[in-house]
Amino acid sequence: MFSGQLVRIRGLEKSDLDNIMQWINNPDITRFLLAFTVPMSRAMEEKWLEKSMYHTASDKFFVIETLEGDYLGGCGIHGIDATHRHAEIGIAIGKESHLGKGYGEDSIKILLRLGFHALNLNKIYLRVFADNLRAIRCYEKCGFKEVGRQKQHRYVAGEWQDEVMMEVLRSEWEKNH
Ligand SMILES: CC(C)(COP(=O)(O)OP(=O)(O)OC[C@H]1O[C@@H](n2cnc3c(N)ncnc32)[C@H](O)[C@@H]1OP(=O)(O)O)[C@@H](O)C(=O)NCCC(=O)NCCS
């Protein structure tokens, strides 16, 4: 359940800190992420890691690694709503050399399997900046559909960004599985 064709996902370990620090301040990666607007210190990341290593009812963070065990980045399922059975996913492949090679698609397909089959969710959604065409294409490949756009919703690196909302229902996903 946790492995795909190219990657597997696993829980965070304290030893992941060095790998995280390799990309967490790379603006070519983080400019696409919702939560990163200013540089992050090692101490801040360490604190985040210590908290995020432990899953909660609403938030689960994972590491993405190749099937050979090389660290690639992180992903997670957040805002899990047990009543309405929906949640949001997030993802970042931190190794630039590995972008655009199908690792994201493979990771998200694992997250969808986890979300629908392990967590019994009914809907999984995400938010993405409108200019992040690589991510949008990746999400479409995984079955996500755009359901709306919020104009000038984020201010990123000196520019307003529209935010695209995308989602996939379990019934739609099951048609292909
Ligand atoms: C978003 C992300 C997870 C996608 O993973 P990935 O492994 O790079 O994506 P994939 O290779 O699975 O798919 C990318 C698709 O976009 C296409 N693509 C790449 N650049 C593109 C562009 N500028 N415009 C349109 N499509 C593009 C690729 O050709 C591929 O489509 P294809 O398989 O039909 O050829 C990854 O790029 C990433 O982590 N980026 C940095 C952080 C980020 O953007 N996170 C998401 C925030 S919402």
The ligand as an SDF file (V2000), in Angstrom:
LIG
                    3D

 48 50  0  0  0  0  0  0  0  0999 V2000
    4.5160   19.3280   -7.9910 C   0  0  0  0  0  0  0  0  0  0  0  0
    5.3850   18.0870   -7.9690 C   0  0  0  0  0  0  0  0  0  0  0  0
    5.0780   17.2650   -6.7300 C   0  0  0  0  0  0  0  0  0  0  0  0
    5.0540   17.2320   -9.1990 C   0  0  0  0  0  0  0  0  0  0  0  0
    5.8660   16.0950   -9.1760 O   0  0  0  0  0  0  0  0  0  0  0  0
    6.7640   15.7540  -10.4960 P   0  0  0  0  0  0  0  0  0  0  0  0
    7.4240   14.4610  -10.2160 O   0  0  0  0  0  0  0  0  0  0  0  0
    7.6440   16.9120  -10.7970 O   0  0  0  0  0  0  0  0  0  0  0  0
    5.6240   15.6290  -11.5880 O   0  0  0  0  0  0  0  0  0  0  0  0
    5.3980   14.4820  -12.6640 P   0  0  0  0  0  0  0  0  0  0  0  0
    6.6860   14.2110  -13.3820 O   0  0  0  0  0  0  0  0  0  0  0  0
    4.7020   13.3400  -12.0250 O   0  0  0  0  0  0  0  0  0  0  0  0
    4.3610   15.2070  -13.6350 O   0  0  0  0  0  0  0  0  0  0  0  0
    4.6510   16.4890  -14.1470 C   0  0  0  0  0  0  0  0  0  0  0  0
    3.9010   16.6820  -15.4520 C   0  0  0  0  0  0  0  0  0  0  0  0
    3.9200   18.0730  -15.7810 O   0  0  0  0  0  0  0  0  0  0  0  0
    4.5060   18.2720  -17.0360 C   0  0  0  0  0  0  0  0  0  0  0  0
    5.1720   19.5660  -16.9690 N   0  0  0  0  0  0  0  0  0  0  0  0
    6.4140   19.8550  -16.5080 C   0  0  0  0  0  0  0  0  0  0  0  0
    6.6350   21.1860  -16.6070 N   0  0  0  0  0  0  0  0  0  0  0  0
    5.5150   21.7240  -17.1390 C   0  0  0  0  0  0  0  0  0  0  0  0
    5.1250   23.0390  -17.4970 C   0  0  0  0  0  0  0  0  0  0  0  0
    5.9480   24.0750  -17.2930 N   0  0  0  0  0  0  0  0  0  0  0  0
    3.8920   23.2290  -18.0220 N   0  0  0  0  0  0  0  0  0  0  0  0
    3.0480   22.1780  -18.2040 C   0  0  0  0  0  0  0  0  0  0  0  0
    3.3520   20.8990  -17.8850 N   0  0  0  0  0  0  0  0  0  0  0  0
    4.5890   20.6840  -17.3530 C   0  0  0  0  0  0  0  0  0  0  0  0
    5.4210   17.0900  -17.2410 C   0  0  0  0  0  0  0  0  0  0  0  0
    5.7010   16.8910  -18.6070 O   0  0  0  0  0  0  0  0  0  0  0  0
    4.5540   15.9800  -16.6250 C   0  0  0  0  0  0  0  0  0  0  0  0
    3.4760   15.6250  -17.4920 O   0  0  0  0  0  0  0  0  0  0  0  0
    3.5380   14.3300  -18.4520 P   0  0  0  0  0  0  0  0  0  0  0  0
    3.8210   13.1480  -17.5930 O   0  0  0  0  0  0  0  0  0  0  0  0
    2.2020   14.3070  -19.0990 O   0  0  0  0  0  0  0  0  0  0  0  0
    4.6760   14.5970  -19.4300 O   0  0  0  0  0  0  0  0  0  0  0  0
    6.9230   18.4540   -8.0120 C   0  0  0  0  0  0  0  0  0  0  0  0
    7.2170   19.0520   -9.2550 O   0  0  0  0  0  0  0  0  0  0  0  0
    7.3420   19.3850   -6.8880 C   0  0  0  0  0  0  0  0  0  0  0  0
    7.4740   18.9520   -5.7510 O   0  0  0  0  0  0  0  0  0  0  0  0
    7.5780   20.6670   -7.2400 N   0  0  0  0  0  0  0  0  0  0  0  0
    8.1030   21.6500   -6.2770 C   0  0  0  0  0  0  0  0  0  0  0  0
    7.1320   21.9460   -5.1430 C   0  0  0  0  0  0  0  0  0  0  0  0
    5.6980   22.0350   -5.6030 C   0  0  0  0  0  0  0  0  0  0  0  0
    5.3610   22.6340   -6.6060 O   0  0  0  0  0  0  0  0  0  0  0  0
    4.8070   21.4050   -4.8040 N   0  0  0  0  0  0  0  0  0  0  0  0
    3.3860   21.4180   -5.0730 C   0  0  0  0  0  0  0  0  0  0  0  0
    2.7280   22.5830   -4.4510 C   0  0  0  0  0  0  0  0  0  0  0  0
    0.9780   22.6260   -4.7530 S   0  0  0  0  0  0  0  0  0  0  0  0
  1  2  1  0
  2  3  1  0
  2  4  1  0
  2 36  1  0
  4  5  1  0
  5  6  1  0
  6  7  2  0
  6  8  1  0
  6  9  1  0
  9 10  1  0
 10 11  2  0
 10 12  1  0
 10 13  1  0
 13 14  1  0
 14 15  1  0
 15 16  1  0
 15 30  1  0
 16 17  1  0
 17 18  1  0
 17 28  1  0
 18 19  1  0
 18 27  1  0
 19 20  2  0
 20 21  1  0
 21 22  1  0
 21 27  2  0
 22 23  1  0
 22 24  2  0
 24 25  1  0
 25 26  2  0
 26 27  1  0
 28 29  1  0
 28 30  1  0
 30 31  1  0
 31 32  1  0
 32 33  2  0
 32 34  1  0
 32 35  1  0
 36 37  1  0
 36 38  1  0
 38 39  2  0
 38 40  1  0
 40 41  1  0
 41 42  1  0
 42 43  1  0
 43 44  2  0
 43 45  1  0
 45 46  1  0
 46 47  1  0
 47 48  1  0
M  END
$$$$
